[in-house]
């Protein structure tokens, strides 16, 4: 009798168990119906073939705005203790200084520089947001390709093209699994962002179609980010590690390190493993005809996007009626369910926790008339006046309120009710920040980190990047 190998025996036993449970036919049926084929390859083929000259002028302009906003956030967050800790912990194990950590004197190897810039760009929760998925697109992509641009020659045109393509890849993949993927607890900026980094770096490395397929497959094997980490330093780790992991995926693929050709869509591929539902047409339809970067938005407030309608309403009420904390008896917020799910902390003890408290955000906006990074400091989070008003804020879910809306009712101590309804908050697609407002935000973030003259130079380089022979000029200008 021929001896069966351990693998054969184990496999037979396993299938026998499944068959006994009535699962084998179902498994075969699922595999035979396995979703759309060649999703990964179609995306890879598009990224490899796409040219800068194919980009419409408005898309190029939005790429510049995305880059400007990202650079400001990365510079502004660069001196935060989170970055200090990360650099201190990893420098002993890093390679030679090849690329700039924006806003700092240190240089690190390209992989660690992409990690650090991704972290610093997200620390303040002030970065760009693709509203449909709540992905922060630039962090994973720009952090990786700017580091690469200091290692090998990359023109401004090629850089912007790669930025657009990276954002396209990550947001389309995010669209395909939203909202189920997010609902089960993944931080989608990290889990989808890794594809953006891999695609963008792979484009600049000149990967062929098969290598790009492998790069996306390697990216699929490296999802990072849990929503449990919101309110801690680890939240900003997600875009940083996504940048680093995607960069690694592209480097490996460039040397023909293989992966599955269906890393995204296979039965046991990324989409099926990390989400309970998916729509692959979101990835492949109208590639090169529509651009997800056109839907990018830029925050006027330094916190999660779901609080922005509340902040907008509270600041408007304060300014219109010249309100002070002592005049306010009660603040009622009628909000979308996602607001309380993501920002329901009632008693935040730190500024970072305050970014995840709609109660604190409403109070500090009514008192300060602003919601920049200073308004989310530890000092204000513990300020007795802010805390007292925070405790008089009540938030309730209203089924009629959309995620981009809010109704705020302020009751004064003399019984007057002052109401403000926001349909589209400032900074949204329908109510976008102007170029001037983006520059003001950049200048505020860069203040105290780099000189005003250097900040002006960085902004000018972002606006004129497509004319640069070397995108690395931007990184050098943004160093401390």
Secondary structure as UniProt FT lines:
FT   HELIX           6..20
FT   TURN            21..22
FT   HELIX           24..32
FT   HELIX           39..49
FT   HELIX           52..54
FT   HELIX           57..77
FT   TURN            78..79
FT   HELIX           81..90
FT   HELIX           91..93
FT   STRAND          99..100
FT   TURN            102..103
FT   STRAND          107..108
FT   HELIX           110..122
FT   TURN            123..124
FT   STRAND          129..130
FT   TURN            131..134
FT   HELIX           137..149
FT   TURN            150..151
FT   HELIX           156..177
FT   TURN            178..179
FT   HELIX           180..183
FT   TURN            184..185
FT   HELIX           188..205
FT   HELIX           209..220
FT   HELIX           227..229
FT   TURN            230..231
FT   HELIX           234..254
FT   TURN            255..256
FT   TURN            261..265
FT   TURN            267..268
FT   HELIX           270..274
FT   HELIX           281..284
FT   TURN            285..286
FT   TURN            288..289
FT   HELIX           292..295
FT   STRAND          296..297
FT   HELIX           305..307
FT   HELIX           308..321
FT   HELIX           325..327
FT   STRAND          328..335
FT   HELIX           337..343
FT   HELIX           351..354
FT   TURN            355..356
FT   HELIX           358..368
FT   HELIX           373..376
FT   HELIX           378..381
FT   HELIX           384..390
FT   TURN            391..392
FT   STRAND          393..397
FT   TURN            399..400
FT   TURN            403..404
FT   STRAND          406..412
FT   TURN            413..414
FT   STRAND          417..422
FT   TURN            426..427
FT   TURN            429..430
FT   HELIX           435..446
FT   TURN            448..449
FT   HELIX           452..463
FT   HELIX           465..467
FT   HELIX           472..477
//
